[in-house]
């Protein structure tokens, strides 16, 4: 037996705006490695990067096999009307449903790298200063505009105030008193997303940050406390530098809270207890999970990256990218020798009782026989059955 990896054919790759180069090139590398041609559709929200890809890629790869197609919603809609052999999409869950519906018309296999609200659980056993540094780094990275950004924090009342204090200390260490002038903290992508984020803050109890500047699309790293599960900030992926805190008094309560919502793209757990870590590993669902850190599992090329349920379908990165863009073709290769035909002739009619006994034995369907036939034992068994066939059975 053999398994042959075959390219699907022509792949459509639709990229997002938050990492407009990496999240186009990374799947494209996998598609090329697997032997596919590709049409690349960068995000229209980042026109400079889209133009760069259109101008630059033909200098390095065959433009007759790999094409950059720029445009907005209308152009993407036209692309989705075409029959591709595979579609790879990175973006929101809402648009992912549109992509999936379009792919279904042609039964096109699809990978959907979506998002969702990725929770963080902070256990009482954790080093709160170290945890706060890693969590707030993940929230500030790209100003929170990452699909695996820590979306909200679950912790006990005991840890909440300690976390806010530690987070404030780290923000000041990193960016200083004049954070807005610090070049290491980026801005919100555009006015629409800025308005969406500031609207989420309306009526919230802000315990850290909260300053905004619409002219500069600036939102300071912000922590919101006293959050209800029905608040707008808990009903959609935040995708910005805002961290709500919801208090839970036990790990079990945190697990129940997580499991009552859509399956997230990532789950982060900060705890020194192996018992508590295993509770989340065994008792929750998510695309990926990271213990005592955030975001870093994305950069590990030996791990598959992808979502589950509403956070996505399929995985990629490293060898998993090659597998994603390859059809696994099963191949059974047999000879036409007479002896092989003789040993397998029991499969032909008429099916006598003795033939059925041999067939049942070969296929391991005899009740009470619980063992596995390996490739090493199969030839020997076939020889034995052939001898029995020749010496004892009359068909």
N, C-alpha and C positions, 0 to 999 in steps of 0.2 A: 504494500500500500504506500501511496505517496500523497503529499499535499502540495499543490502547486499554487503559488501566489501570483495572481494575474491582475494587471491594472484594470480598473473599471472602464476607463475610456476617457471621456471629457468631464472634468470636474468643475463645478461652479463654486467659487470661494467668495463669500460675502463677509467683509470685514466691518468692525465697529469703529467708533470714533475715539474711544478712550486710550487705546494703544494702537493707533492706526497703521503703524509699520509692522510691529512685532506680530500682531494677531492676524495679519495677512501673510507675512513671509513664513511664519512658523508652520501653518498648515500647507502652504505652497511647497515647502521643502519636503514634507511627507508625501504630497501628491506626486512630485517629481521623482522622489526616491522609489516610489512604487510603480513608476512608468507611465503615469497618466499625463494627458494634456490638461490645461486649465484655463478657465476664464476667471479673472480676478476683478471683483467689484469692491473698490475701497469706499469708505464712508464719505458722503458728500458734505458732512459736517466738518470735516478736516480737509478742505480743498487743496491746501499747500502740499500736504503729504500725498494726497491722491494724484496730484499733478507730478510730483516727484517720482512716484511709482510708475506712472504712465511714461515718463521721459527716460527713466533710468533702467528699468528691467530689460527692455529690448537690447541694451548694450551688453547684457551678460547672459541672457537665455534666448532661445529661438523664438522669435515673435510669431512664427507660424504655428507654434505649439502652445505658447503662453501669451495670453492677451489681457491687457488691462482695459476695462470698460468703465468709464466714469459717467456719472450722472446721478440724478436724484431718485425719487420714488417712482416716477414714470418709467425711467430707464430700467430700474430694478424689476418693475412689474413686467416689462417686455422680456427681460431675461428669464423670468420665472415661467413665462409661457412656452419657452423652448424645452426640448427634451434633453436633459443632461443625464449622464450616467451616474453621477453622485453629486450631492449638494452638501457643502460645509458652511454653516452659518454661525456667526458669533454676534450676540446682541441680546435684546430684551426678550422676555418670555412672550409678550404680546405679539411682537413681530415674528418670533419663532413659530407661533401657531399659524401665521399666514404662510410662512415658508413651508411648513409641514403640509399644509393643505394643498399648496401648489405642487409639491413633490408627489403627493398622493395621486394626482391625475395620471402620472406616468409610472407610478409605483417605483419612484426613484429613491434609492437608499440615502439616508440623510444623517448627518451629525449636527446636533444643535447644542452649541455651547452658550447657555443662557445665564441666569443669575439667581436672584432671590435674596432673602434676608438671612445672611449667614450669622448665626449666633455665637456669642462667647460666653462660656461659663467660667466664673472665677470662684474657685473653692476657697474656703477659709484657711486651708493649709498652705496656700500659695504665698510666695514672696511677693507682696503687693507692689513694691517698687519696681522689681524686675518685670512683673506682669504688666504694670501700667506702662512701662517704657515700650514693651513689645506691642501691646494693644494700640496705644496711641500712635506709634510709628505706622502701624497698619492703617489706622484711620487717617493719618496725615499724608501718607504716600499717595501721590497724584491727587491730593486734596480729597481723598476718599472715593475717587472715581475709578474704582476697580471692581470687577465682578466678584472677587473673593474678599473684598474689604469686610472687616468685622462690622456688622450692621447694628447690632444691639448687644448690651451686656446684661447677663443674669448673675446676680450675686446676692449675698445676704445683706441685711441691714448693717450688720457689723462691719462688713468689708466695703460698703458703699462709700462712706465718708473717707476711709483710708485711701480708697482708689482715687477719688476726686482730688484729694490732697497730693497724692503721688503724681497724678497726671498733670496737675498744674505745675508742679516742680519741673517735670520733664519738658513741658512745652516752653517754659521760660529758659531752661538750659539750652534747648535746641535753637530757639528763634529770637530770644532776647525780649526786651520790653517793647521794642518797635517791630512787632512781627510783620506788619504789613509791608515794611520796607525790606524784609528779608527775602533774598533771591531763592532760598531753598524751599519756600512754600509757594505752590503754584495756585492758579486761579480756576474758577469754574468755567466750563467749556464755552458757554454762551448765555445770553440773557434769559432764554426760556428755562434753562435748567437752574439758573440763579433764582428766578422767581418761584419756581417749583420748590426749591429748598427753603427759601425764606418763608414761604407760606406754611411749610411744615413746622416752623418754629413759632408760629402765631399761637399765643395762649399757653406756651410751654413754660415750665419751671426750669430756667437755665441756671445751672450751678457752676459753669465754667465757660468762659468765652462769650459768644453771642454777637460780637461786633460784625457788621457787614458794610459793604460799600458797593452799591449797584454800578457806579461809574467804573469801578475797577474789577467788577465781578469777584469781589473778595468776600469770603466767609471765613471767619476765624474758627479754629478748632473748638467745637462746642459740645458740652455734655448737658444732657437734659435729664432731670430726675422727675420723680412722681409721675411716671408714664402709665397710662391705662392701655390695655390691649386693644381698645376700640379707638384710640387716638389715630389720626391720619398718619402720623409718623411710624406707626406699627402696621399699617395696612399696605405699604408699598416699599420696594427697595429704595433705600435712602440715596445711595450713590453720591455721597458728599461728606464733608468733615463734621458730621453731627452724630453723636453717640448717645442714644437713649439708654437709661438704666432701669431695669425692672428687678425688684427685689423678690427673691425666692429663698426660703430658709433651709432647703435640703437639696442635695443632688437629684433625688427622685422627683422633686417638684420641678426642677429645671428640665429634666428629661421629659416629663409629662407636657410641659409648656412647649418644648421643641417639637414633640411628636404630634401635637394638636394642630400644627401649622404645616404648610407645604414643605416638602423635603428641600433643604437648602443646598447650595453648591458647595459650601464649606462649613465646617463646624470646628470651633476652637475651644479647647478645654485646658484650663490652668489649674493644676493640682499636683501635689507631691505624692499623693496616695495612689498606688497601683490599683487598689480596689475601686476607688472612685473613677480612675481613668478607664478601667475595664467596663464599668457600668455604662459609660457613654459609648465606648467602642462596640459593646454588645447590644445596647438598648436603644440606639438611635439610628436613623438613616440620614446620609448626606452624600454628596458627590465625592468629597474627600474630608479627612479629619486631620487636624494638627494638634498635637499635645504640647502644651507649654510654649507655643509660638503661633504666629499668624502669617499667612501668605506664603511662607517658605516652601510648603509642599508643591506649590506651582512651579518653582524653579528646579525641582528635582526631576531630572530627565529619565530616571529609572522608574518613576511612578506614573501610572496612567492618570490623566487629568480630564475630568468631565463631570457632568451633573447626573441627577437621577430624578425622575418625575418632572415636576415643573421647572427644575433647574437645568434640565438638559437631557440629551440622548447621545450616547457614545462617548468615546475617550480618544485622546491623542497625546503627543509628546514622546520623544525617543522612539523606541521600536513600536510603540502603540500607534504612532502616526503612520508608519509603514503598514501595519495591520489594518488600520482604519480605511486606508485607500487601496486595499488589496482584496480581491475576491479569493477566498480560500477554496480552490477547486480540488475536490477529492478524486483521486485516481487509483483504481484497482487494476493492476497489470498482471495478466495470467498467460501461461504458455498454452500451446496447442499439442502437447505431447500426449501420447496414447495412455501412458501409465496414469497421468493425472486425471485423464478422462475416466479411466477404469475405476479409480478410487472414489470418484464422485458420482458414479453412475446411479447411486441409490436415489438421486433426486428425480430421476425420470420415472414416469408411470410404467406399469401399474404399481400402486402403493400398497404393498402387502404389509402384514403385521410386523414381519421381521425388518423390512425396510424402515418402517416408522420407528422401530426401536433404535436403529442405528442413527436415524436422523435426529431423534430426541437426544441421544447421547452426544452427538457432535454439536448440537446447538445448545447443550446444557439445559434442556427443558425437563429432565427427569426429576420428579419431586424428591427432595431430600439431598440432592447432590449440590453442594455449595462450594465450588472451587472455580478458579479462573483458568481458562485455556490460554496459554501463552503462545507466542510465535514459535518457541523452541519445541513445545510438546505437540503442536498440531501435525507436523509431518509424521512423527512417530505414531500418533493415533490413527492417521490415515492409512499407514502401512498395516497396522493391526487390523483395522476394519476391512482392508482389502483382503487380507489373509482369511479373516472370518468369512467374508463374502465368498471367497473361492473354495474354502474347505468345508463349510458347514451349511450355509444357507442355500436353499433352493428357492429361486424366485419365479 
